[in-house]
Amino acid sequence: MPEPATGRRERTRTRLVTGPGLLLVWVYGVITVGAVSRSAYQIATEYDRAPLAYALSAAAALVYAFITYSLVRGGETARKAALVCCAAELTGVLAVGTWTLVEPSAFPDATVWSDFGMGYLFIPVILPVTGMLWLRRSRAAAGPLGAGR
C-alpha cells in the first residue's frame, strides 16, 4: 500500500532540531518569550513613553518566534526562511544597537536590541550569527540537493 505524500515528505524533511540545533531552538524559544512578554507589557502600559522602542521590541519578538517555528518545522524551505530571518535579525541588532549608541535620546527606553542586546546578555547579537552558522551546517549535512525538496 503506497504511503501518502505527506508521509514521504515528513521522512525526507531536513531536521534542524538535532544536536546543537536543539539548544538553538531552546534559546530562541526563551528569548521569544522574553521579548513577547516585555513588548506586550510595555505596549499595553507605557506605549506613549517610547513607541519606537516598544514597536521595535515587538518586531524583534515576531522575528524570534518565526525563527523558532522555522527551526522546529524543518525542511529546506523553513531552513531558508530561518536563514533570511537570522540575517534580518542581525541587521536589526546592529542597526538598533548602533542607533542607541549614536542617538540615545531616540530611545527613552530600551529595546531588545538596544546596545546590541546588552540587557539580554548580548544574546541578540550572538544568536543570529550562531543560527546562520547552524543553518549553513545543516544545509551541508543534508547534501547538495537538500533533503526537503
C-alpha positions in Angstrom: 0.0 0.0 0.0 1.6 3.3 -1.0 2.2 5.9 1.7 0.5 9.3 1.4 2.7 12.1 0.0 2.8 13.9 3.4 4.4 10.8 5.0 7.2 10.8 2.4 7.8 14.5 2.9 8.0 14.1 6.7 10.6 11.4 6.4 12.8 13.3 4.0 12.4 16.8 5.6 15.8 18.1 6.8 15.8 18.0 10.6 17.1 21.2 12.1 16.5 20.3 15.7 19.3 17.8 16.2 22.3 18.1 18.4 23.3 21.8 18.8 20.1 22.7 16.9 18.1 21.7 19.9 19.9 24.1 22.1 19.5 26.8 19.5 15.7 26.2 19.4 15.6 26.3 23.2 17.4 29.6 23.4 15.3 31.1 20.6 12.2 29.9 22.4 13.3 31.5 25.7 14.2 34.8 24.1 10.9 34.8 22.2 9.0 34.5 25.5 11.1 37.3 27.0 10.7 39.6 24.0 7.0 39.0 23.7 6.4 39.4 27.4 8.4 42.6 27.6 7.0 44.2 24.5 3.4 43.3 25.3 3.7 44.7 28.8 5.4 47.9 27.5 2.9 48.5 24.7 0.0 47.8 27.0 1.1 50.1 29.8 3.7 52.6 28.6 3.3 52.9 24.8 3.2 56.8 24.8 6.6 56.9 26.6 8.7 55.3 23.9 6.6 54.0 20.9 9.5 53.4 18.6 11.4 51.3 21.2 8.4 49.2 22.1 7.4 48.7 18.4 11.0 47.5 17.7 10.8 45.1 20.7 7.6 43.7 19.3 9.1 43.3 15.8 12.1 41.5 17.4 9.7 39.2 19.2 8.0 38.3 15.9 11.3 37.6 14.3 12.3 35.3 17.2 9.0 33.5 17.1 9.3 32.9 13.3 12.8 31.6 13.5 11.8 29.3 16.4 8.9 28.0 14.4 11.1 27.5 11.2 13.7 25.6 13.2 11.2 23.3 14.7 9.3 22.8 11.4 12.5 21.8 9.5 12.8 21.3 5.8 14.6 23.2 3.1 12.1 26.0 2.8 12.0 26.5 6.6 15.8 26.5 6.7 16.0 29.2 4.0 13.3 31.3 5.7 15.1 31.0 9.1 18.4 31.9 7.4 16.8 35.1 5.9 15.3 36.0 9.3 18.6 35.4 11.1 20.2 37.8 8.7 17.4 40.3 9.2 17.7 39.9 12.9 21.5 40.5 12.8 20.9 43.6 10.7 18.3 44.9 13.1 20.5 44.3 16.1 23.5 46.0 14.5 21.3 49.0 13.3 19.4 49.5 16.5 22.5 48.9 18.6 24.4 51.5 16.7 21.4 53.9 16.7 21.1 53.6 20.5 24.7 54.5 21.0 24.8 57.4 18.5 21.4 58.9 19.3 20.3 57.7 22.8 17.6 60.3 23.0 15.7 58.5 20.2 15.2 55.6 22.7 14.0 56.9 26.0 13.5 53.2 27.0 15.5 50.1 25.9 14.5 47.7 23.2 15.5 44.0 23.0 18.2 45.1 20.5 19.4 48.3 22.4 23.1 48.5 22.9 23.5 45.3 20.9 21.3 43.3 23.3 23.2 44.2 26.4 20.0 43.9 28.5 19.8 40.3 27.3 23.5 39.5 27.9 24.3 40.2 24.3 22.4 37.1 23.2 20.5 39.1 20.5 23.8 39.8 18.7 25.3 36.3 19.2 22.2 34.3 18.4 21.7 35.2 14.7 25.3 34.5 14.0 25.1 31.1 15.7 21.8 30.5 13.9 23.2 31.3 10.5 26.2 29.0 11.1 23.9 26.2 12.2 21.6 26.6 9.3 24.6 26.6 6.8 25.9 23.5 8.5 22.5 21.8 8.4 22.4 22.5 4.6 25.8 21.0 4.1 24.8 17.9 6.1 21.6 17.5 4.0 23.7 17.1 0.9 23.9 19.1 -2.3 20.3 18.6 -3.3 18.8 19.1 0.1 16.5 16.7 1.7 13.2 18.6 1.9 12.7 19.2 -1.8 
